[in-house]
């Protein structure tokens, strides 16, 4: 048996965290003592990074409509009159299902919402269990022609109906040129929540972060030149609410404009990502917002199964311990996640505290009346629509990873 | 249970539920149940949910946008047709990718494996049609034209190299390094043992390393 070749063959699996613990430990020791093996690992890491950096391609805008039309023509779906408008209704409903949490970024809510308050609807949606699609629904009558037929979740429909009533373009989804994207919020204040993630594999972490956005129905801002303004896209019925820019080759920064509820959920998702990819810091520049957000974070269920990464999640969040003491702490930058980078002294630095802004968070301009009207039905009359801004910075932990592969834990690798 | 066994169990659970977790898997299962009854809205939701990921994988496999469009549509239609055969042993997501990969491989065999062109050539999508990575490039271009041009050239070369890989290596590299699937899920998609996935992935990456020496040297 040619032992070095065997070890070389194992490098890819080691890189992907797919080796059993004992084999990974043996290989790690071998890498430490064999510079050639270490170099080979770095090359494979580079290959993986290059492939992962390839731009993502998306299906065309009418893709789903075409598929549904073809399925109907092939008799694979129940026929319902065959009119485009009806299919458009279903597709609009599908889009709503995927983005309604993004739409909920337009919904106002307070810290203590009352019954029937629209903000409670937003919270209900944000906190609800997975949509109960199957149980008790199978025998329901066929769907009607409107988007109401998609009973993905009661809360979704409630929100969707409200928005639809004020959005004739979206409601009918006619085959016409999409309307202009409408600004619904801007966020020029300092972020209410910061995340800094040091990633062994920047591209893979980017993908996971962007998946977290998608799973929270937060879409990329189409026009990257106005990255500080969230907009509603009436054609796609999405809230375009995050922007991204590459600061340096080894640093990527996201700005997210969203409801506190969405930001709280993102904070949880990102903590899980940090647990797998390195470590970071979380905090808020404004104590009041931080308290509100942390309160929301604590109300969330514990981290979803993240394939063994739960243990690395922030203990305060995981255990539901009160964090009120932190509310008085003026600085951000408390390192929440212990991990390999922290042990190497790369974990975090204290960020300066920006001055407390005099106004609240983003306010919605009055330019877009229909969206504004829809939102105001959910909003208290005396308060502006409130959003918070979240800033996420991904840093390539290049020095730690590339020069010392033997001591780094590859993403997803079992820990010792 | 040992940590290793626990990791293995949780990975298996992840394969069954897909990368988005049990909530998404529960949603998928419910939607699939409704699709079986011919429910148009449920089908539309599934399409909307997975269309971009399916499209991206097929695009990287074929290197051709119109082929990717057609094959992606065909994937969803075929999945709808074969839904009765979906037993739920794997996640719907995994099963859908299996349909997509099989269709694409058959298509490529029929076409005689025509040489792939650059995936980022002039015919490629631009602007808002591209997702964040392309957006990064666009931002980059505004700020640092030379760096952006370098990045674009790098992507072009990487895509070309990926296109030159043997089919069986390319698909594994795409599923792992682009789609972020774990080995077990890849094994289910391709219907091969995990050992084969491991071996093909390593050989694929090694081949890419040889094709892109200047880009991978530490």
Interface residues (C-beta under 8 A of the other chain):
Chain A: X9 X11 X12 X13 X16 X18 X20 X21 X22 X39 X42 X43 X44 X46 X47 X48 X50 X51 X52 X53 X54 X55 X56 X57 X58 X59 X60 X63 X64 X66 X67 X68 X70 X71 X72 X74 X76 X77 X78 X80 X87 X90 X91 X93 X94 X95 X97 X98 X130 X131 X132 X133 X134 X137 X138 X143 X149 X150 X152 X204 X206 X207 X208 X210 X211 X215 X220 X222 X224 X244 X245 X246 X249 X252 X304 X305 X306 X307 X308 X402 X412 X414 X415
Chain B: X3 X4 X6 X7 X10 X11 X13 X14 X17 X19 X20 X21 X22 X23 X24 X26 X27 X29 X30 X31 X33 X34 X37 X38 X39 X40 X41 X42 X43 X44 X45 X47 X48 X49 X51 X52 X54 X55 X56 X59 X60 X65 X68 X69 X72 X73 X76 X77 X80 X81 X119 X120 X124 X125 X128 X129 X130 X131 X132 X133 X134 X135 X136 X137 X138 X139 X140 X147 X154 X155 X158 X159 X162 X173 X174 X176 X177 X178 X180 X182 X183 X198 X199 X201 X202 X205 X206 X208 X209 X212 X215 X216 X217 X218
